[in-house]
Amino acid sequence: MMLSSNNRQVELKLADVSCMNPYRRKLLKASAGAFGAALAMPFIRTAAAAEDFVVINSWGGSWLDAARTNIFDPFTDATGIRVETVSPVSFAKLVAQAQTGAYDFDLATLGGAALYQADEEGVLEPLGENFDTSQVPAANVMFNGVASHAYSFNIVYRTDAFPEGKGPQSWAEFWDTETFPGPRTMPIYPSETIALALMADGVAPADLYPMDLDRAFASLDRLKPDLRVFWQSGAQAIQLIQDKEVAAGALWASGASTLEKNDVPVTLIRNQALVDRAFWCVSKGTPRAANAWKFIQFATTPEPMAGFCRDNNMGPMDDRAFSLIDPDVAKSMPTYPENMKTSVWQDVEDVGERLTDMTKRFERWMAS
């Protein structure tokens, strides 16, 4: 059945500070005391003697299931170090616990821009001699983090929402709601949505960075009448497609896989995918830093990386992992060489340096 666009008001579903805008330095610094109080939870560990466990700030859901099976449990079996988790991922807590000394978690994964800002804030443990960088590709180590896997933002559409099942094949077509009618959804994360808006306006992937914000927001203005929701989590994005609330969206590739498993008729477009890396990093001052670095050393080896990426449709950041993955499965991953020919890497430094101002402007635009 074909979905059609309507004039319903755009639902600007804002996340809370830790979810929507985890990078704003001034706000985080000013609110450290409040965050310290909020951290008074059962998982809190103070700076006491190290113990044989490590606490990971988890993304939950399918991410956690894949990580537990392929990384957490094998790590415990190999080292005797127990893995505990706490959700959701919170940049705010990462900053606050480095200032208070009360640790909700010891390590986390961050996207490239967030890692850049965390390193600038001085809230990460330095790699130094704690991590053997010779065991991973040199390009995977930056800003005191170690890249493990990559994820991509792709066009995903319901095949039953468009004639003959053919929806938009590029971001320019995704923006063209006259030719490809139907409500849309985009991520609430400005670093990604702004980049996609520029490609929709005709900017070639090779010319995407540094990003032209004026041009990007003019592009977003054109799509705004057809934007039903800015999604805040992968689960929300999946539900929007599954419930036919939207005809098409910018989703993580892993979300498309989940929809397919749920027998939802969808198509994922590899063209112009925006790819970012997930970096493991250690919270500054945690008493279990040694355990955390042991974990990262284990998690970034090919075998656990391959299993995690296979089960969660991520892209391994070490090509050696591909030899441990069924070739037919590998072809669906963001970092598979053929897929990368039509994809673009997010520029970590360009986005990281400008993310605070970019986010403020994005919030103003959403509220206008």
N, C-alpha and C positions, 0 to 999 in steps of 0.2 A: 504494500500500500504506500502511496506517495505522500510524503510529509510536505506541507506547505508552510511558508513563512507567515507570520502574523505581526500585528503591531503591539503585542504585549510589551509592557515596559521591561527593559533589561533588568534582570535581578542581580544587583551588585552585592553578592554574598561575600562580605569581608571576613577574613579570618582574624583571629586574635593576633596580638603582636608577635608571639613566638612562632606562629604558623605563617601568617601573611607576610610579615616584614621582619625577619630575624636578623637583619644586618645593620640596623640603624644604631650606629655607635653611641651617639649622644644620649639617646633614649636608654640604651642598655646601661651606660655608665651612671646615669642619673637614677636608675631604678635598682641598682645593685642591692640596696637594703631590702626592698620589697621582694626581690627574687630570693634573697637569702631566707626570708620567712617562708616563701612558697616552697622552698626545698625541704621543709621539715616533713619528710615523707618516710615511710618504712625503709626505703632503699638507701637512705643517706648513710654514707661512710665518712667518718672524719679522718684527718691525716694521722692515722695510727699506724702500727706496724703492718707491713704487707702480709696478706693472707693468700692461700692457694685458690683464689678465685679472681675473676675479672668481670666488671659490669659494663655492658655495651648498650649505648643508646640506639634502640632498634626502630626501624620503620614499620614493624609489625606486619600482619597479613601474610601474603605469599612470599614477601621478602624474607620475613622471619622464618617461615617454614623451610625455604630453600637454604637459608644460612645455617639453621640448626642442623639439618640433615648432612650438609656437605662441608661445613666449616666448624661450627661450634662443637658438636659431638666428637668428630674426629680429632679436633685439637685437644679436647679433654682426654680422650683415649691415649693420645701421644704424649701428653705432658703431665696429666693429673691435675691440671688447673681447671677448675669448674667455671663455666660461663653462665652469668646471669644477665638478664636484659631488663630494660625499662623503656617505655614508650610514652609519648611520641618523641621523635627527634626534635631537639630544642636548642637552637643557637643561643638563646637567651640564657639557658641554664649553663651552657658551656662557658659563657662569659662570667656569669655570677659565681659559679663554684670555684673558679680560679681566684676570685677575689675574697671569697668567704672561707675557703678551706673545708667546706662541707660538700662531699662529693656524692652526687646522685648516680654518676657513671664515670667510667675511666676512659672510654674511647668511643668514637662515633665515626660515621661516614658523612662527608660533606661534599656538595657539588663544588666545582672549581672556584666560582666567585666567592662562595661562603668560606672556602678554605683560605683564599687570599685575604679576606677580611679578618678571619680568626688569627692568622699569622700576624697581620698588621696590629691587631689588638694585643698581641703577646699572650694569648690564652692557650697556646699549644706547647707541649713539650718538644724541645729540639731533637731532631734525629741524632745528631752527633755520632757517637759510637754505639748508640743503642740499637741501630738497625744496620744490617749488612746490605748496603746498596748494590753490591756486586751481584746479588742474586736476582735482581729485577731489571727490566729495561731502564736505561738511564732517564728516558723521557717520562717515566712514571713517578719520579721523585721531584717534588717541588713544594715550596712553602711549608716545610715540615710535615708534609703528608705523602702518602704512598697510594698511587692509583691502583685500583683493583679491577673495576668493571666500568662499563659505559652504558648509558641509557640514552634513548633518543625520543624526541618529540616528532610525531608523524601525523599526517592527515589520516584520519580513520572515519569512514562513513558507512552508514547502513546501505546495503545494496538494494534493499526494497524501498528506499526513499527516492530513487532516481530512475528515470526511464532506462530500460535494458540493463539496470544495475550498474551504470557507469556514472560515478560522481566526480568531484574535482580531483584533478591529477597534479595540481601545483597550488602554491599558496595564492597566486593571482586568481585561479579558478575558485579556490575556497572562498575568496573575498567576493566573487562574482555571484551574488545571490539572485540575480535575474536569470542567468543561464542555469544555475544550480540552486534552485530555491530550497529554503528550509532553515530552521533556526540552528545556530552554531553554539559551541562552547569552546573556551580557551582557558589555559592555565592562568591562575591568579599571580603567577610569578613574572614580574616585569622583565627580568633579564631574558626570558625565553619569548614571551609574547611580543615584546618590542622587536626582537630579531625577526620573528615570523612576519610581523607587519611590514618590515622593510623588504623582505623577499616578495611579499604580496604586491608591493609597489614597484617591483621590477629591479630591485638591487640584486646583482649577481652574488652568489655565495662568496666568491673570491673577494668581493668589494664590501662585504657586510660590516667589517670592523675597520676603524672605529665607527660606531653606530651614529647615524644622523637622527637625533631625537625629534627634531621638528618634523622631519619627513615621516618618521614612524608614527607620531601621534596624529598627523593628518591622515595617514592610512587607517589608523584605528577608528578615527571619526567615521569613516565610510562604512565600517562593518558594525559599528555600535548598535544600530537599530535591529540587527539580526542576531545579536549576542544574547542568548537566553541566560546563561550562567557563566561566571568565572569559577571553574572548579578548583577546589582546595586540596583534594587528595585523589589518588588513583582510583580508589573505590568509588568516589563520587562521580568521576568522569565515566567510569564503566557503567554505573547505574543510569546516568543520563542517556547514554546510547541504548542501553538494554531496554529502558522504559519508553523509548521513542520520544523522549523530551526534546531531543535534538536530532537533526539529520546527519550532522557531521561535526567533528571536533578535532582539536589538536591534542592528541593523547600520547602517553608513553607507549612504545611498541609492546611492552609487556601487557598493557591493558587490552590491546587487540587480541593477544593470545588468550587472555581470560574470557573475552567475549566469544571467541571461536569455540572454546571448551564448553561454554554455556549454550552453544547452538544458536547464537545470535548471528544473523547474516551480515557480516561486515567485510570491508576491504581496507587493507593497510597500504598506504602509498610510501614507497621508499624515497621517491624523488624529493629533494630539498629537506631531508630530515635534519633536524638540529641535534647534534650529539654533544653531550657533556659527560665528564668523568666523575666517578665517585671515589673519593680519597679517604683512606683510613687515617685517623689522626688521634693523638693522645692528649687528654686534658691536662693543662699545666698544673703541676704540683701534686697530682694524685699519688698516694702512697703505693699504688700498685702499677706504677709506670713500667717496671721491669716485666711484669706479667702481660701488660698491654702490648709492649713491643714484641714479646715472644709470640703473642697472638697474631699481630700484623705480619710478622715474618712468615708464619705458617699460612695465613689467609691469602697471601700474595704469591704463593707457589702455584704451579700450573694445575695440579690435581684438584684441590679444593675449589679453585677459581673456576675450573671447567664444569664441575658439578653444580656449583651455585648458578652459573650463567645458563646452563642447560635447563635447570628447573625453574628459572625465573625470567627467561628470555632477555638476559642482559648480554652485553658484549665483553668478552675477556680483554684485559689490557696487556696480556702477554700472549704473543702469537703461539707459544708452545702449547697453550691450553687447547687450541683448535685440534691438535693431533689426538686429543682425548675425547673429542666430541664427534658424534655421528655427523658425517658431511651434510646430510639432508637437514639436520637440526642447525648446524653451524650457519647455513645459508640464510637463516631467518634472523641472525643476530646483528645488532647495529654495527659492530666493528668488523664484520666479515668484509674482506677486501673489495668484493664486487659492490656491496652496499655502500661502502664509503666513497665510491666514485661519484655518487650523486648526493652525498651528504656534506654537511659542513660542521666543523668543530667550533664549539663556543670558545671565544677568545677570553681566557681566564683573567688576564691582567686588565684588558680594556673594560670588561664588565665589573671586575672587582673594584677597580679604582673609582668607578662612577656609580656604583650600585646604590649608595645612600641617596644621592640626588635623583637618580633615575626612579627609585621607589617612591620618593615624595611626589614627584611629578605624576607618576602613574596613579597614586592615590587621589590626587586632585582631579585627574581626568576621570576616574571612575565615579567620583562624587558629583561631577558637573552634569 
